[in-house]
Amino acid sequence: MSAPVLNPPPTATGAPVVPSWLARSPDVHHQAVARAARPDFEDWVSHVKGASGCARPIRLAGTMATIEAETGRLLASLDTDRLPDGVIYKPCGNRRAVVCPSCSERYKRDAYQLVRAGLVGGKGVPEHVAGHPAAFPTLTAPSFGEVHTRVVKRHTCGKRLRCDCRAEPCHARRDAPVCPHGRRLVCFARHEETDRVLGTPLCLDCYDYPGQVVWNASAGELWRRTTIAVNRWLRRLSKARGVPWVWVERGGKEKLVPPFRLSYGKCAEMQRRGVVHYHAIMRLDGVHFDDPRAVVPPPTGLTAVDLVDAVEHAAATVGFHTDAHPARPEGWAITWGEHNLTKVITTGADGELTDGMVAAYLAKYATKSTEVTGHVSGRLTSESVDLYADPDGDHTARLIDACWTLGRAPDWDGLRRWAHMLGFGGHFLTKSPSYSVTFRLLRDNRVVFRRTQNTGPETSAGVAEQPTTLVVNFLQFVGAGWHTTADAMLANTSAAMAREHHEAALADLAALAA
């Protein structure tokens, strides 16, 4: 039996004959050679360009029709069966870096632009927002039990990317108390940043797992009540300082309303102990009563320091009790923790907390989730929950078990739905409508840019305008992921080369500008 030939002779047309065993080979490299040797390889690379960096693209099949808007006449029609692989590849768009690094990087950059636009303007936000009073509160959850921590009282790392300063002992105590379960609540270790024990309780049996998952599920409502309390504080303060209110007709009745409003953007960060805390940007705007969507400067009389005082007062006073649960008839008390901090945001590069620092900070956490706790999974079901939940297991296993156990009660099924998120069911990056632009607007602008970047110079004014056309898609979901591992390798390699060329071009432009 002759050995297989890797470099077969070309045919009369010049195209090499690809042995069929290459495509059927279990070796990924052989499969990649088979794909690259196909005559439609260049068309395939161009076809998958938009999703080439995605780890798990969405595959769509169907028909795309181009229609003249004025007459409804069908100008062209294309069926996906005529395309390479018979499908259209669309990026998954997942924001989590552990799921899809490429899509999460794009999401992070969009988040940075969205957050920064609300601080300095741009992307459709007026530039005068840079002068509006703004604060950066960090609101944390209360303690549900002592956990291993890393505290650095004096930083000497300067501007290093990762802190390598000497940490304080975790829980150094002379008396070394013993919990009811017989464990010493003491730890003299100076934990490193990568220590996997960080965030885990000193005693797993003493930790309040039901209280933590219920707090995660109620964090969104606590934030809503906090924004109401901040608004009320500012309204009382404006009346005390004589800031004039305005009579406005609403619902057929005249009502006295304040000439300012609170705009915000917030990001939820999952701590290592498995509980969220919020980083937010709060900005004070004026109100244009003829155009409620307009962003105008706030009235004089209220400053960023007043906004900080309002947030600190709300964080210290806002709280509520949940509804009764069979496991806890009196409900759970939902309040903020003790380690809250609010700072004034300044524009430029000379402040303690600048707009660029805040935008980068929030964008960084917008792509993270429960992976910091060591748990990564999709939505859990009754068939899969036993793989992750264990009442006698590690820290995250007990959190998931608490979600699943408490979720049995009527009206508490949301805990089961979000058990894979340790009870937290909110969005990780949200904003008020007036704070900034939307992700959709940024994505639509990117689509328009990509469609027009290779169209050449702009046409002159004398050229007749082309009729408006509509593209109507009749597509349906047929699967997720690449057809083969070799396809994923080739597509990701193509995307990596494109990124290298893009970065090299940016470096050349920066060198020319210098």
Secondary structure in CASP SS format (residue, H / E / C, confidence):
PFRMAT SS
TARGET T0000
AUTHOR 0000-0000-0000
METHOD secondary structure of the structure
MODEL  1
M C 1.00
S C 1.00
A C 1.00
P C 1.00
V C 1.00
L C 1.00
N C 1.00
P C 1.00
P C 1.00
P E 1.00
T C 1.00
A C 1.00
T C 1.00
G C 1.00
A C 1.00
P E 1.00
V C 1.00
V C 1.00
P C 1.00
S H 1.00
W H 1.00
L H 1.00
A H 1.00
R H 1.00
S C 1.00
P C 1.00
D C 1.00
V H 1.00
H H 1.00
H H 1.00
Q H 1.00
A H 1.00
V H 1.00
A H 1.00
R H 1.00
A H 1.00
A C 1.00
R C 1.00
P C 1.00
D C 1.00
F H 1.00
E H 1.00
D H 1.00
W H 1.00
V H 1.00
S H 1.00
H H 1.00
V C 1.00
K H 1.00
G H 1.00
A H 1.00
S C 1.00
G C 1.00
C C 1.00
A C 1.00
R C 1.00
P C 1.00
I E 1.00
R E 1.00
L E 1.00
A E 1.00
G E 1.00
T E 1.00
M E 1.00
A E 1.00
T E 1.00
I E 1.00
E E 1.00
A C 1.00
E C 1.00
T C 1.00
G C 1.00
R C 1.00
L E 1.00
L E 1.00
A E 1.00
S E 1.00
L E 1.00
D E 1.00
T H 1.00
D H 1.00
R H 1.00
L C 1.00
P H 1.00
D H 1.00
G H 1.00
V C 1.00
I E 1.00
Y E 1.00
K E 1.00
P C 1.00
C C 1.00
G C 1.00
N C 1.00
R C 1.00
R C 1.00
A C 1.00
V C 1.00
V C 1.00
C C 1.00
P H 1.00
S H 1.00
C H 1.00
S H 1.00
E H 1.00
R H 1.00
Y H 1.00
K H 1.00
R H 1.00
D H 1.00
A H 1.00
Y H 1.00
Q H 1.00
L H 1.00
V H 1.00
R H 1.00
A H 1.00
G H 1.00
L H 1.00
V H 1.00
G C 1.00
G E 1.00
K C 1.00
G C 1.00
V E 1.00
P C 1.00
E H 1.00
H H 1.00
V H 1.00
A H 1.00
G H 1.00
H C 1.00
P C 1.00
A E 1.00
A E 1.00
F E 1.00
P E 1.00
T E 1.00
L E 1.00
T C 1.00
A C 1.00
P C 1.00
S C 1.00
F C 1.00
G C 1.00
E C 1.00
V E 1.00
H C 1.00
T C 1.00
R C 1.00
V C 1.00
V C 1.00
K C 1.00
R C 1.00
H C 1.00
T C 1.00
C C 1.00
G C 1.00
K C 1.00
R C 1.00
L C 1.00
R C 1.00
C C 1.00
D C 1.00
C C 1.00
R C 1.00
A C 1.00
E C 1.00
P C 1.00
C C 1.00
H E 1.00
A C 1.00
R C 1.00
R C 1.00
D C 1.00
A C 1.00
P C 1.00
V E 1.00
C C 1.00
P C 1.00
H C 1.00
G C 1.00
R C 1.00
R E 1.00
L C 1.00
V C 1.00
C E 1.00
F C 1.00
A C 1.00
R C 1.00
H C 1.00
E C 1.00
E C 1.00
T C 1.00
D C 1.00
R C 1.00
V C 1.00
L C 1.00
G C 1.00
T C 1.00
P E 1.00
L C 1.00
C C 1.00
L C 1.00
D C 1.00
C C 1.00
Y C 1.00
D C 1.00
Y H 1.00
P H 1.00
G H 1.00
Q H 1.00
V H 1.00
V H 1.00
W H 1.00
N H 1.00
A H 1.00
S H 1.00
A H 1.00
G H 1.00
E H 1.00
L H 1.00
W H 1.00
R H 1.00
R H 1.00
T H 1.00
T H 1.00
I H 1.00
A H 1.00
V H 1.00
N H 1.00
R H 1.00
W H 1.00
L H 1.00
R H 1.00
R H 1.00
L H 1.00
S H 1.00
K H 1.00
A H 1.00
R C 1.00
G C 1.00
V C 1.00
P C 1.00
W C 1.00
V E 1.00
W E 1.00
V E 1.00
E E 1.00
R E 1.00
G C 1.00
G C 1.00
K E 1.00
E E 1.00
K E 1.00
L E 1.00
V E 1.00
P C 1.00
P C 1.00
F E 1.00
R E 1.00
L E 1.00
S E 1.00
Y E 1.00
G E 1.00
K E 1.00
C E 1.00
A E 1.00
E E 1.00
M E 1.00
Q C 1.00
R C 1.00
R C 1.00
G C 1.00
V C 1.00
V E 1.00
H E 1.00
Y E 1.00
H E 1.00
A E 1.00
I E 1.00
M E 1.00
R E 1.00
L E 1.00
D E 1.00
G E 1.00
V C 1.00
H C 1.00
F C 1.00
D C 1.00
D C 1.00
P C 1.00
R C 1.00
A C 1.00
V C 1.00
V E 1.00
P C 1.00
P C 1.00
P C 1.00
T C 1.00
G C 1.00
L C 1.00
T C 1.00
A H 1.00
V H 1.00
D H 1.00
L H 1.00
V H 1.00
D H 1.00
A H 1.00
V H 1.00
E H 1.00
H H 1.00
A H 1.00
A H 1.00
A H 1.00
T H 1.00
V C 1.00
G E 1.00
F E 1.00
H E 1.00
T C 1.00
D C 1.00
A C 1.00
H E 1.00
P C 1.00
A C 1.00
R E 1.00
P C 1.00
E C 1.00
G C 1.00
W C 1.00
A E 1.00
I E 1.00
T E 1.00
W C 1.00
G C 1.00
E C 1.00
H C 1.00
N C 1.00
L E 1.00
T E 1.00
K E 1.00
V E 1.00
I C 1.00
T E 1.00
T C 1.00
G C 1.00
A C 1.00
D C 1.00
G C 1.00
E C 1.00
L C 1.00
T E 1.00
D H 1.00
G H 1.00
M H 1.00
V H 1.00
A H 1.00
A H 1.00
Y H 1.00
L H 1.00
A H 1.00
K H 1.00
Y H 1.00
A C 1.00
T C 1.00
K C 1.00
S C 1.00
T H 1.00
E H 1.00
V H 1.00
T H 1.00
G C 1.00
H C 1.00
V C 1.00
S C 1.00
G C 1.00
R C 1.00
L C 1.00
T C 1.00
S C 1.00
E C 1.00
S C 1.00
V H 1.00
D H 1.00
L H 1.00
Y C 1.00
A C 1.00
D C 1.00
P C 1.00
D C 1.00
G C 1.00
D C 1.00
H H 1.00
T H 1.00
A H 1.00
R H 1.00
L H 1.00
I H 1.00
D H 1.00
A H 1.00
C H 1.00
W H 1.00
T H 1.00
L H 1.00
G C 1.00
R C 1.00
A C 1.00
P C 1.00
D C 1.00
W C 1.00
D C 1.00
G H 1.00
L H 1.00
R H 1.00
R H 1.00
W C 1.00
A H 1.00
H H 1.00
M H 1.00
L C 1.00
G C 1.00
F C 1.00
G C 1.00
G C 1.00
H C 1.00
F C 1.00
L E 1.00
T E 1.00
K E 1.00
S C 1.00
P C 1.00
S C 1.00
Y C 1.00
S C 1.00
V C 1.00
T C 1.00
F H 1.00
R H 1.00
L H 1.00
L H 1.00
R H 1.00
D H 1.00
N H 1.00
R H 1.00
V H 1.00
V H 1.00
F H 1.00
R H 1.00
R H 1.00
T H 1.00
Q C 1.00
N C 1.00
T C 1.00
G C 1.00
P C 1.00
E C 1.00
T C 1.00
S C 1.00
A C 1.00
G C 1.00
V C 1.00
A C 1.00
E C 1.00
Q C 1.00
P C 1.00
T C 1.00
T E 1.00
L E 1.00
V E 1.00
V E 1.00
N E 1.00
F E 1.00
L E 1.00
Q E 1.00
F E 1.00
V E 1.00
G E 1.00
A E 1.00
G C 1.00
W C 1.00
H C 1.00
T C 1.00
T H 1.00
A H 1.00
D H 1.00
A H 1.00
M H 1.00
L H 1.00
A H 1.00
N H 1.00
T H 1.00
S H 1.00
A H 1.00
A H 1.00
M H 1.00
A H 1.00
R H 1.00
E H 1.00
H H 1.00
H H 1.00
E H 1.00
A H 1.00
A H 1.00
L H 1.00
A H 1.00
D H 1.00
L H 1.00
A H 1.00
A H 1.00
L H 1.00
A H 1.00
A C 1.00
END
